[in-house]
């Protein structure tokens, strides 16, 4: 046992090691076009047969070798493979584009190995989860999956609400390129906040198509291709969308995510797809961001339990109820038979004059106004974003003090209010330009006045969007899923703004393409709250 696997097993509270582990590194797996992918095989030093766990990744093999060793010590063959164009694998890395064909070729290769016995698990977070969905309909009869903080399609991840998910891709670009060129320095930048600092700086300079050179000193092919070919082009994403592969024959799956992960809605969509197809998937959602350390160790443990139950007929440690979610602000971890545990009861709260939030319908009042200047864009503060520092629940005071932000606050709650699911906002707004963004965030304000973000969402209103006779937009905005209890004595708070930069690419105020835009025009925004324009939020209240 290596020191790394010892400490990971301890942190993840894994069951006792069963066998010593061996490994074979430097494997070359042929793809159908002749490209060779680098891989490593970890195995228990014990007579077999043993089931196999497959993990395909673009981050180099060293980042997952410890996980592979832990699984091998507990009775599994583990194959970790570097995606095309990463680590020692040949070809060009084209994110998302090759995981179907390369995954199928890897399955073909697996079938020829003497140690492979036909039992197969797939595992891994984020991109590794997407690589699982790409081949989920081609897995053997005895198989299982464990998809974490991921999605079966990525168009909605790249363009949430119609805006470019800028911070995600600028940060991810640095990680992928950095691991390939200088992994030690990249790891240091992750811990120090250097990734986020560079992202903020690069995002402020236009045109965005040159952000790759500002961050990596090189042209990054996928970045330039996406900004030219992928914007407002569903056909570009169609072949990389694997949602149609989910159905009755999908292997048993354990979904794992966090309420502050930027793909939690997509993961819950995929979960509901399998439930609708007659499955009983497991679901674990914690108070985590995309890269929270606790989620990583929890995932290792839950994956091992899941694979043992599905591939070894050993249900030791497998919980009785398939759904386990963390409800912040109150009861913490809870287990249920379904998600959501019961149909929510919508509770409507209206924006009011004098910056109030209340359940009654609004009285006549003039709209609130602010100016959004993309030259000085409203910044993002915390939330469900890809970041090594600064993501998740934070104090929103710096955001709420800005002149380009509106804040609506309720009276203290008379009793607890628990929400589970997606908060829905409905804004009535008007802008001085044909296009504008609208960002809505729900916060919990405690007795001391600290305002903590719970969930949020953004929509980009495009030129030509329908308006009423008075030029007012009626804008539905779906905030990301959450599970939170607003305690009695706390206040609800709704924040309205026109951006969250660089998390979402700023609206420049023009119709220029997002990659080549250089002109910035400020917009004057009006948000209405009167009987004819009752802006509101709908809370998915769920008694548990």
C-alpha positions, -999 to 999 in steps of 0.1 A, spaced: 0 0 0 14 34 -10 12 63 14 -12 82 -9 -37 53 -11 -34 48 27 -43 85 34 -71 85 8 -86 53 22 -85 69 57 -100 102 45 -128 84 26 -135 59 54 -130 30 30 -134 -6 42 -103 -25 51 -79 -33 22 -83 -69 9 -53 -73 -13 -20 -57 -22 -23 -38 -56 -1 -40 -86 -1 -19 -118 10 -19 -154 17 15 -167 25 27 -202 -3 8 -220 -12 18 -255 -48 13 -265 -56 15 -303 -85 36 -315 -103 29 -347 -84 55 -367 -50 42 -355 -44 68 -328 -30 52 -296 -42 63 -261 -21 60 -230 -35 39 -201 -26 22 -169 -40 -10 -154 -43 -14 -116 -52 -48 -103 -55 -68 -70 -26 -92 -65 -50 -122 -59 -65 -149 -79 -95 -137 -100 -118 -132 -115 -123 -95 -106 -147 -69 -120 -133 -39 -138 -138 -1 -133 -130 22 -162 -122 58 -159 -114 80 -190 -100 115 -184 -83 145 -200 -63 155 -169 -34 131 -171 -32 97 -153 -14 108 -121 -44 126 -107 -64 94 -105 -38 68 -98 -44 69 -61 -81 63 -65 -73 34 -89 -50 18 -63 -76 21 -36 -102 3 -57 -76 -24 -68 -68 -30 -31 -105 -38 -26 -110 -63 -54 -113 -44 -87 -93 -42 -119 -91 -5 -127 -83 9 -162 -75 46 -163 -71 61 -198 -60 95 -210 -83 110 -235 -71 117 -270 -46 145 -272 -39 145 -234 -10 131 -214 7 105 -235 -22 99 -258 -20 107 -295 -42 129 -316 -57 164 -309 -78 171 -278 -112 182 -290 -133 184 -259 -164 162 -259 -161 153 -296 -143 120 -295 -155 103 -263 -181 82 -280 -158 66 -306 -128 64 -284 -148 50 -256 -163 23 -278 -128 14 -291 -116 11 -254 -145 -13 -247 -134 -34 -277 -99 -35 -263 -111 -44 -228 -130 -74 -242 -97 -88 -254 -79 -87 -221 -74 -119 -201 -81 -102 -168 -115 -88 -180 -144 -110 -170 -174 -90 -185 -183 -72 -153 -177 -35 -158 -182 -3 -138 -176 32 -151 -168 60 -127 -155 96 -124 -166 132 -120 -172 161 -144 -156 153 -178 -151 117 -167 -188 115 -161 -196 128 -196 -173 101 -210 -194 76 -192 -226 88 -208 -210 87 -242 -209 49 -241 -237 41 -216 -258 23 -242 -228 0 -252 -219 -13 -217 -221 -50 -210 -251 -67 -194 -234 -68 -160 -224 -32 -155 -228 -2 -133 -222 36 -134 -213 63 -110 -217 97 -126 -206 128 -105 -210 165 -110 -217 160 -147 -241 161 -176 -250 139 -206 -249 170 -228 -230 203 -227 -247 229 -248 -267 240 -218 -235 240 -197 -216 261 -222 -245 286 -227 -266 288 -195 -295 310 -200 -282 319 -235 -249 336 -222 -214 321 -225 -202 304 -194 -170 323 -196 -154 318 -162 -158 280 -165 -141 277 -198 -113 302 -192 -105 285 -159 -108 249 -173 -86 259 -203 -59 269 -179 -62 236 -160 -61 213 -190 -33 232 -207 -14 236 -174 -15 200 -164 -2 191 -198 27 215 -197 35 222 -160 14 202 -135 33 213 -104 29 250 -112 -8 245 -122 -15 227 -89 0 257 -70 -21 281 -90 -53 262 -81 -46 264 -44 -34 301 -44 -63 315 -64 -40 322 -94 -64 305 -118 -93 328 -108 -71 359 -109 -59 351 -144 -95 344 -155 -107 378 -142 -79 396 -160 -84 378 -193 -121 382 -193 -119 420 -191 -100 422 -224 -117 420 -258 -120 403 -281 -126 371 -262 -114 349 -289 -78 360 -279 -83 350 -243 -66 317 -249 -33 334 -258 -36 357 -229 -40 327 -206 -18 301 -221 4 320 -246 -10 297 -273 -40 295 -296 -62 268 -281 -81 251 -310 -112 241 -292 -117 276 -278 -115 293 -312 -136 267 -328 -164 270 -302 -165 308 -304 -167 307 -342 -189 276 -348 -208 267 -316 -226 299 -307 -264 297 -314 -257 265 -334 -276 235 -320 -263 213 -349 -228 217 -335 -238 202 -302 -262 175 -315 -235 148 -320 -221 155 -285 -255 152 -269 -259 118 -253 -292 123 -234 -310 101 -259 -288 72 -248 -305 72 -213 -334 48 -211 -346 14 -198 -314 -4 -207 -291 21 -189 -270 4 -163 -277 11 -126 -263 45 -117 -254 64 -86 -255 102 -92 -234 124 -69 -234 162 -70 -235 194 -49 -260 222 -46 -233 247 -56 -222 227 -86 -227 245 -119 -241 213 -135 -265 202 -107 -296 210 -128 -283 188 -157 -274 160 -133 -309 161 -118 -324 161 -153 -305 129 -161 -315 114 -128 -352 121 -135 -348 106 -170 -338 73 -155 -365 74 -129 -391 80 -157 -376 50 -176 -383 28 -146 -350 28 -128 -343 33 -91 -310 52 -94 -292 64 -63 -287 101 -57 -264 120 -33 -264 158 -33 -243 176 -6 -236 212 3 -207 212 -21 -192 230 -51 -177 213 -81 -143 207 -65 -151 205 -27 -127 181 -11 -153 164 10 -173 156 -21 -142 139 -37 -136 116 -7 -174 109 -3 -175 100 -40 -147 75 -37 -164 58 -8 -199 58 -23 -186 46 -56 -169 16 -40 -200 7 -21 -221 10 -52 -197 -11 -74 -195 -38 -48 -233 -40 -46 -238 -41 -83 -208 -61 -95 -199 -83 -65 -234 -88 -50 -221 -73 -17 -245 -47 -3 -225 -39 28 -228 -2 35 -254 4 8 -282 26 23 -318 15 22 -332 46 7 -318 57 -27 -319 95 -22 -296 113 3 -296 151 2 -282 178 25 -307 205 35 -287 235 46 -299 259 73 -317 231 92 -318 193 94 -287 186 73 -285 151 57 -318 134 51 -327 102 32 -358 97 10 -373 73 -14 -376 99 -42 -363 133 -53 -380 156 -46 -393 138 -15 -428 150 -23 -444 174 -48 -435 210 -37 -461 235 -29 -453 268 -47 -452 299 -25 -452 332 -44 -434 363 -31 -436 396 -50 -412 424 -55 -426 455 -40 -420 492 -39 -395 505 -13 -373 474 -21 -396 450 -1 -404 414 -8 -438 401 4 -464 375 -4 -491 399 -12 -496 413 -48 -478 445 -54 -494 479 -51 -490 506 -78 -454 518 -77 -428 532 -101 -401 508 -114 -366 506 -99 -338 517 -121 -301 511 -125 -274 514 -152 -255 484 -164 -221 494 -178 -202 465 -194 -170 485 -191 -174 481 -154 -194 449 -153 -213 437 -122 -190 411 -106 -199 376 -96 -198 368 -59 -197 331 -49 -223 307 -63 -225 276 -84 -194 281 -105 -162 263 -115 -135 278 -92 -109 265 -68 -114 296 -46 -145 317 -40 -173 294 -51 -203 284 -30 -222 303 -3 -206 336 7 -215 369 22 -232 390 -5 -226 424 11 -200 435 -15 -225 428 -43 -256 443 -26 -238 476 -21 -234 483 -58 -254 509 -76 -261 484 -105 -278 459 -82 -313 459 -68 -321 443 -35 -355 432 -22 -359 419 14 -388 404 33 -398 409 69 -385 383 93 -402 349 87 -427 338 113 -419 301 108 -394 279 90 -396 277 52 -380 247 35 -374 247 -2 -363 217 -23 -360 221 -60 -358 250 -84 -369 285 -74 -386 302 -103 -384 340 -109 -406 361 -131 -393 396 -139 -410 424 -157 -383 446 -170 -374 471 -197 -340 482 -211 -328 511 -232 -311 486 -256 -326 457 -275 -306 432 -255 -299 428 -218 -290 402 -192 -310 395 -160 -294 378 -131 -316 368 -101 -303 354 -68 -321 342 -37 -303 348 -4 -309 339 33 -304 369 56 -298 359 92 -305 378 124 -271 395 122 -279 408 87 -255 385 69 -268 377 34 -258 343 20 -265 332 -15 -287 300 -19 -294 298 -56 -294 320 -87 -299 320 -125 -293 342 -155 -312 348 -188 -300 368 -218 -327 387 -235 -319 389 -272 -327 416 -297 -362 410 -310 -375 393 -279 -412 399 -275 -424 427 -253 -457 441 -242 -473 472 -258 -453 493 -233 -420 477 -243 -417 456 -211 -403 421 -212 -419 393 -193 -389 371 -183 -390 337 -167 -358 328 -149 -351 294 -135 -327 294 -106 -305 263 -100 -318 236 -77 -313 238 -40 -324 223 -7 -324 249 21 -344 258 52 -349 295 58 -352 296 96 -379 316 115 -365 350 122 -344 350 90 -354 371 59 -357 362 23 -337 384 -1 -338 387 -39 -310 403 -58 -316 416 -94 -287 426 -116 -276 424 -153 -245 403 -150 -222 382 -129 -188 387 -145 -167 367 -154 -188 338 -145 -211 347 -174 -197 367 -203 -209 403 -200 -236 415 -224 -217 441 -245 -250 458 -255 -245 451 -292 -252 423 -316 -216 416 -323 -206 379 -320 -194 370 -285 -159 360 -297 -152 391 -318 -171 418 -299 -151 449 -289 -178 476 -285 -193 482 -251 -226 501 -246 -242 508 -213 -279 499 -207 -304 517 -185 -326 490 -169 -361 493 -153 -375 465 -131 -413 467 -125 -434 457 -96 -470 469 -99 -504 453 -105 -498 451 -143 -462 439 -139 -461 417 -108 -424 406 -107 -421 376 -83 -403 345 -72 -419 311 -66 -405 290 -39 -408 252 -41 -418 247 -5 -415 211 7 -424 200 42 -399 174 55 
